[in-house]
């Protein structure tokens, strides 16, 4: 493919998607860019060959890249939101790019952190891997991402699809043998832990020395699954949970999935907030270096009422 391109933003709001990015082709220049959604709808973004005022407002000749920034109507079904860009070249030919959503995610620091963790799993000849919060409540499972030479165990506080073991992560060591796992991971779980520092200590108990833990959790996200939505995290959080006292060293931290926060009321302190960048999630990879030297003997029942059942 002679066209190089990158989607910097593909955010959906009120039935339309803002597509912002750039493309470049040489030696034959790009004349048109269209977006084709998975459902088949096609929308023209920019006609690069026209020097009209409206096009000039959308495109800057930032050599060697041409930029676009436009809103297009999206399909009504979420499954149809993925798209491809079609580039019309000056010689009349058309080149079609790969998944636009995948292109937008490429280079995201938090996604690279996850892929690095998976690559580490693939390098293990044998072993055991534990997922905390494995229930396929949204139809999503990650069992298939764990290489076949490793034994996967899915743990959740509630029974359901993709759950091998029902247990509370705050009492993880009561449910599985000590130093049994080579890796532990949890995605979109730590915000629902009443005492995540206690879970870090429990993870240490069930990990073998040198084993890895990967956690992804929201940095900026709406409240959900209340009243069991307790915490938000950042890259500065992780050394507070995974440190020599809890038996870990940090391998890597990363924030990712850029976003903006739009306030729904006005105050001087909020001016400019919608133009600031936020991150939807944060990730960490930590390695067990020894036994935890701290404990938190506080029963979960003393700080929460009811049982998590969402």
Protein Blocks (a to p, Z undefined) as FASTA:
>chain_A
ZZdcddfbdcdeehiacddddddddfbdcfbdcdddfkopacdfbdckbccfklmmmpcc
ddfbdcddddddddfbfklmpccdddddfkopacddddfklmmmgopaklmmmmmmmmmm
mmpmbdcdddehiacfkopafklmpcfkbccddddfbdcehiabgcdfklmmmmpcehkb
fbdcdehklmmpmblmlmmmmmmmmpcehiacdddddfbdcdehiakbfbdcdfklmmmm
mcfknopacfbdcdehiaddddfbdcfklgoklmpccdfbdcdddddfbdcfbdcdbcfk
lmcgcjdfZZ
